[in-house]
Amino acid sequence: MAYTGNKYKGCNMNPAAVDFTTPVFPSANWLSSYTNDDSSVSAFCRKHDLLEALKATITLVGKSFSSIANMRVGLSEDPEGGDEKLVVEVRLACPAEEAHRGYDEFIAKWIDQLEWEARKWICLSYSIG
């Protein structure tokens, strides 16, 4: 999947100086490290009780994928159901095979660690390049 522009509210895909293997959760405003619209994303997370699930998802992304160039969180309308969802968008700088292995690892761990009630509000999108 190629990135074709800013399709998520609150996401920009400019390279950020973030170490994705060590998430930035200790600070109170950790969410601003991952989104340009932390008030909307934060409100959505509070509404659906997703802050801890989002932290777990970001941590799993950092552990499952190597060569993360950028990771952003935003809101997007689900084209199938019309509901708004959290989108964790990851840009990778690795070969496709490595990205696919990382995705498989992420999905397996994500299903084991997060309940469906949280996962149904969060989706992962990754691109290579």
Backbone as JSON, one array per atom type, in Angstrom:
{
  "sequence": "MAYTGNKYKGCNMNPAAVDFTTPVFPSANWLSSYTNDDSSVSAFCRKHDLLEALKATITLVGKSFSSIANMRVGLSEDPEGGDEKLVVEVRLACPAEEAHRGYDEFIAKWIDQLEWEARKWICLSYSIG",
  "N": [[0.85, -1.17, 0.0], [0.73, 2.07, -0.94], [1.56, 5.27, 0.29], [-0.54, 7.97, -0.19], [-1.1, 10.54, 0.49], [-2.38, 12.86, 2.98], [-4.63, 11.25, 4.54], [-5.9, 10.82, 6.91], [-7.47, 12.36, 9.65], [-5.58, 14.39, 11.72], [-3.16, 13.17, 11.22], [0.15, 13.37, 10.12], [2.64, 12.71, 7.75], [5.28, 13.35, 7.9], [8.73, 12.74, 8.47], [9.59, 11.85, 11.77], [11.48, 12.44, 14.73], [11.53, 10.01, 16.48], [12.05, 7.35, 18.66], [10.95, 4.37, 17.97], [11.06, 1.94, 19.24], [10.97, 2.39, 21.89], [8.34, 3.45, 23.37], [6.72, 6.64, 24.05], [5.39, 6.99, 26.64], [5.58, 7.84, 29.39], [5.24, 10.63, 29.82], [2.67, 13.05, 30.44], [1.53, 14.13, 28.18], [1.89, 12.26, 26.12], [0.52, 11.41, 23.86], [0.62, 13.47, 22.0], [3.02, 13.08, 20.74], [2.48, 11.35, 18.75], [0.38, 12.29, 17.19], [-1.18, 15.03, 15.45], [-3.51, 16.01, 16.29], [-4.23, 15.78, 19.07], [-6.27, 16.37, 20.91], [-8.76, 15.58, 19.75], [-8.22, 12.87, 19.22], [-7.62, 11.98, 21.79], [-10.08, 12.49, 23.07], [-11.72, 10.69, 21.67], [-10.51, 8.3, 22.47], [-11.04, 8.38, 25.24], [-13.84, 8.3, 25.19], [-14.33, 5.71, 24.24], [-12.87, 4.21, 25.98], [-10.06, 3.63, 25.42], [-7.37, 4.36, 25.81], [-5.35, 2.82, 27.14], [-5.35, 0.57, 25.5], [-4.53, 1.72, 23.09], [-1.94, 2.5, 23.8], [-0.84, -0.06, 24.21], [-1.08, -1.07, 21.62], [0.63, 0.65, 20.15], [3.05, 0.02, 21.4], [3.27, -2.7, 20.66], [3.48, -2.43, 17.88], [5.98, -1.17, 17.71], [7.58, -3.25, 18.65], [7.11, -5.3, 16.85], [7.64, -4.54, 14.21], [10.51, -3.79, 12.29], [12.73, -1.15, 11.42], [11.1, 1.25, 11.41], [10.02, 4.15, 9.99], [8.26, 6.19, 10.51], [5.52, 6.82, 12.68], [2.15, 7.43, 13.13], [-0.89, 8.53, 14.68], [-4.31, 8.77, 14.1], [-7.7, 9.8, 13.36], [-10.23, 8.19, 11.48], [-12.9, 7.72, 9.2], [-14.64, 4.73, 9.06], [-14.93, 3.04, 6.09], [-16.65, 0.92, 5.62], [-18.55, 0.66, 7.71], [-19.1, 3.22, 8.53], [-18.5, 4.21, 11.02], [-16.31, 6.06, 13.18], [-12.83, 5.47, 13.55], [-9.77, 4.72, 15.3], [-6.69, 5.13, 13.74], [-3.64, 3.66, 13.38], [-0.96, 4.55, 11.74], [1.76, 3.42, 9.98], [4.91, 3.97, 8.63], [7.28, 2.17, 6.92], [10.73, 1.33, 6.5], [11.86, -0.91, 4.99], [12.37, -4.13, 3.37], [9.61, -5.63, 1.56], [8.95, -8.28, 2.33], [9.94, -8.44, 4.93], [8.34, -6.52, 6.15], [5.83, -7.75, 5.91], [6.21, -10.01, 7.52], [6.54, -8.71, 9.98], [3.98, -7.6, 10.24], [2.38, -9.92, 10.44], [3.38, -10.93, 12.86], [2.69, -8.8, 14.57], [-0.18, -8.86, 14.41], [-0.78, -11.41, 15.49], [0.15, -11.15, 18.16], [-1.33, -8.92, 18.96], [-3.99, -9.8, 18.87], [-3.85, -11.7, 20.89], [-3.3, -10.07, 23.13], [-5.09, -7.9, 23.34], [-8.5, -7.18, 23.97], [-11.41, -7.9, 21.95], [-13.28, -5.85, 22.1], [-11.78, -3.52, 22.36], [-10.06, -3.73, 20.13], [-11.8, -3.48, 17.97], [-12.1, -0.79, 17.53], [-9.72, 0.18, 16.66], [-7.38, 0.4, 14.04], [-4.7, -0.81, 12.01], [-2.47, 0.54, 9.69], [-0.06, 0.14, 7.26], [2.76, 1.2, 5.37], [5.29, 0.89, 2.86], [8.33, 2.38, 2.27]],
  "CA": [[0.0, 0.0, 0.0], [1.54, 3.28, -1.03], [0.98, 6.45, 0.92], [-0.92, 8.89, -1.25], [-1.46, 11.86, 1.02], [-2.86, 12.92, 4.35], [-6.01, 10.81, 4.49], [-6.44, 10.69, 8.25], [-7.47, 13.58, 10.46], [-4.59, 14.35, 12.8], [-1.94, 12.47, 10.83], [1.03, 13.87, 9.07], [3.6, 11.65, 7.49], [6.64, 13.86, 7.88], [9.57, 11.97, 9.38], [9.69, 12.37, 13.13], [12.62, 11.91, 15.48], [10.97, 9.2, 17.56], [12.57, 6.0, 18.78], [9.72, 3.59, 18.03], [11.21, 0.77, 20.09], [10.7, 2.85, 23.25], [7.22, 4.4, 23.3], [6.85, 7.86, 24.86], [4.21, 7.05, 27.49], [5.66, 8.41, 30.74], [4.78, 12.0, 29.96], [1.23, 13.21, 30.41], [1.11, 14.46, 26.82], [2.53, 11.29, 25.23], [-0.23, 11.27, 22.62], [1.04, 14.5, 21.04], [4.17, 12.56, 20.01], [1.99, 10.49, 17.68], [-0.7, 12.89, 16.42], [-1.3, 16.49, 15.43], [-4.86, 16.33, 16.78], [-4.34, 14.98, 20.28], [-7.53, 16.58, 21.64], [-9.79, 14.71, 19.16], [-7.83, 11.47, 19.43], [-7.77, 11.73, 23.23], [-11.52, 12.44, 23.36], [-12.19, 9.43, 21.12], [-10.01, 7.24, 23.35], [-11.8, 8.42, 26.49], [-15.22, 7.88, 24.89], [-14.38, 4.27, 24.04], [-11.96, 3.6, 26.94], [-9.03, 3.04, 24.56], [-6.01, 4.87, 26.0], [-4.41, 1.73, 27.42], [-5.29, -0.26, 24.3], [-3.7, 2.43, 22.12], [-0.55, 2.35, 24.26], [-0.43, -1.44, 23.93], [-0.95, -1.2, 20.17], [1.85, 1.35, 19.75], [4.16, -0.79, 21.89], [3.36, -3.89, 19.81], [4.0, -2.0, 16.57], [7.41, -0.95, 17.89], [8.26, -4.52, 18.86], [6.85, -6.22, 15.75], [8.21, -4.05, 12.95], [11.82, -3.15, 12.34], [12.91, -0.06, 10.45], [9.96, 2.16, 11.36], [10.43, 5.5, 9.65], [7.31, 7.12, 11.11], [4.26, 6.26, 13.19], [1.19, 8.48, 13.47], [-2.22, 8.1, 15.08], [-5.35, 9.72, 13.72], [-9.06, 9.3, 13.28], [-10.71, 8.03, 10.12], [-14.21, 7.1, 9.12], [-14.61, 3.38, 8.52], [-15.73, 3.05, 4.87], [-17.65, -0.16, 5.63], [-19.63, 0.87, 8.67], [-19.33, 4.64, 8.76], [-18.03, 4.61, 12.34], [-14.96, 6.61, 13.25], [-11.88, 4.55, 14.17], [-8.38, 5.13, 15.45], [-5.8, 4.53, 12.76], [-2.21, 3.74, 13.64], [-0.35, 4.46, 10.42], [3.2, 3.19, 10.12], [5.72, 3.95, 7.41], [8.41, 1.29, 7.15], [11.86, 1.42, 5.59], [12.4, -2.27, 4.95], [11.81, -4.9, 2.26], [8.21, -6.05, 1.73], [8.87, -9.55, 3.08], [10.16, -8.11, 6.34], [7.13, -5.82, 6.6], [4.75, -8.74, 6.04], [6.5, -10.8, 8.73], [6.23, -7.86, 11.11], [2.52, -7.49, 10.33], [1.88, -11.2, 10.97], [3.76, -10.97, 14.28], [1.85, -7.82, 15.25], [-1.57, -9.33, 14.49], [-0.84, -12.54, 16.43], [0.3, -10.64, 19.53], [-2.42, -7.98, 19.21], [-5.18, -10.62, 19.18], [-3.63, -12.32, 22.21], [-3.16, -9.12, 24.22], [-6.19, -6.93, 23.45], [-9.86, -7.7, 23.79], [-12.1, -7.46, 20.74], [-13.98, -4.58, 22.36], [-10.83, -2.45, 22.06], [-9.54, -3.88, 18.76], [-12.76, -3.09, 16.94], [-12.01, 0.66, 17.35], [-8.36, 0.53, 16.27], [-6.86, -0.34, 12.89], [-3.31, -0.56, 11.64], [-2.18, 0.72, 8.28], [1.37, 0.34, 7.08], [3.26, 1.39, 4.0], [6.73, 0.67, 2.72], [8.92, 3.38, 1.39]],
  "C": [[0.89, 1.23, 0.0], [0.82, 4.44, -0.37], [0.69, 7.48, -0.16], [-1.34, 10.25, -0.73], [-2.02, 11.75, 2.42], [-4.34, 12.55, 4.38], [-6.64, 10.64, 5.87], [-6.39, 12.01, 8.98], [-6.42, 13.4, 11.55], [-3.31, 13.65, 12.44], [-1.13, 13.33, 9.88], [2.1, 12.82, 8.9], [5.01, 12.19, 7.34], [7.5, 13.05, 8.83], [9.7, 12.64, 10.74], [10.88, 11.72, 13.82], [12.11, 11.17, 16.7], [11.62, 7.84, 17.52], [11.36, 5.09, 18.99], [9.85, 2.32, 18.86], [10.97, 1.11, 21.56], [9.59, 3.88, 23.21], [7.34, 5.52, 24.34], [5.69, 8.0, 25.85], [4.39, 7.74, 28.84], [5.13, 9.84, 30.86], [3.27, 12.07, 29.81], [0.72, 13.5, 29.0], [1.75, 13.54, 25.79], [1.83, 11.21, 23.88], [0.2, 12.29, 21.57], [2.28, 14.08, 20.26], [3.75, 11.76, 18.78], [0.91, 11.12, 16.81], [-0.63, 14.41, 16.46], [-2.63, 16.94, 16.01], [-5.11, 15.56, 18.07], [-5.64, 15.21, 21.04], [-8.64, 15.69, 21.07], [-9.47, 13.24, 19.4], [-8.02, 11.1, 20.9], [-9.25, 11.62, 23.61], [-12.13, 11.13, 22.85], [-11.77, 8.26, 22.02], [-10.76, 7.21, 24.67], [-13.23, 7.91, 26.29], [-15.34, 6.36, 24.82], [-13.44, 3.51, 24.98], [-10.79, 2.88, 26.24], [-7.6, 3.49, 24.84], [-5.0, 3.75, 26.26], [-4.27, 0.8, 26.22], [-4.43, 0.39, 23.22], [-2.23, 2.34, 22.52], [-0.02, 0.95, 23.93], [-0.21, -1.65, 22.44], [0.35, -0.55, 19.68], [3.09, 0.57, 20.19], [4.36, -2.02, 21.01], [3.89, -3.55, 18.41], [5.51, -1.84, 16.67], [8.2, -2.23, 18.05], [8.15, -5.46, 17.65], [7.52, -5.83, 14.45], [9.6, -3.5, 13.2], [11.82, -2.04, 11.31], [11.67, 0.81, 10.3], [10.49, 3.56, 11.09], [9.53, 6.53, 10.33], [6.09, 6.35, 11.58], [3.38, 7.41, 13.62], [-0.14, 7.84, 13.83], [-3.21, 9.19, 14.67], [-6.7, 9.06, 13.73], [-9.47, 9.23, 11.81], [-12.07, 7.38, 10.16], [-14.05, 5.74, 8.45], [-15.5, 3.35, 7.27], [-16.82, 1.98, 4.85], [-18.83, 0.15, 6.53], [-19.96, 2.32, 8.95], [-18.9, 5.12, 10.13], [-16.63, 5.2, 12.24], [-14.09, 5.6, 13.99], [-10.55, 5.25, 14.36], [-7.56, 4.41, 14.4], [-4.37, 4.75, 13.21], [-1.55, 3.5, 12.29], [1.16, 4.44, 10.58], [3.85, 3.21, 8.75], [6.99, 3.19, 7.73], [9.49, 1.52, 6.1], [12.55, 0.07, 5.57], [11.82, -2.98, 3.72], [10.39, -5.38, 2.58], [8.09, -7.32, 2.56], [9.02, -9.31, 4.58], [8.94, -7.4, 6.93], [5.99, -6.81, 6.82], [4.96, -9.63, 7.26], [6.17, -10.0, 9.98], [4.73, -7.73, 11.33], [1.93, -8.77, 10.92], [2.17, -11.32, 12.46], [2.88, -10.01, 15.09], [0.44, -8.35, 15.47], [-1.7, -10.47, 15.51], [-0.77, -12.05, 17.87], [-0.86, -9.72, 19.91], [-3.69, -8.72, 19.59], [-5.04, -11.25, 20.55], [-3.73, -11.32, 23.35], [-4.33, -8.16, 24.4], [-7.53, -7.6, 23.19], [-10.45, -7.15, 22.5], [-12.75, -6.1, 20.94], [-13.07, -3.39, 22.11], [-10.37, -2.52, 20.61], [-10.51, -3.41, 17.7], [-12.72, -1.59, 16.64], [-10.67, 1.11, 16.81], [-7.99, -0.26, 15.0], [-5.43, 0.1, 12.6], [-3.21, -0.44, 10.13], [-0.68, 0.9, 8.15], [1.7, 0.49, 5.6], [4.76, 1.21, 4.02], [7.29, 1.74, 1.8], [9.51, 4.55, 2.09]]
}
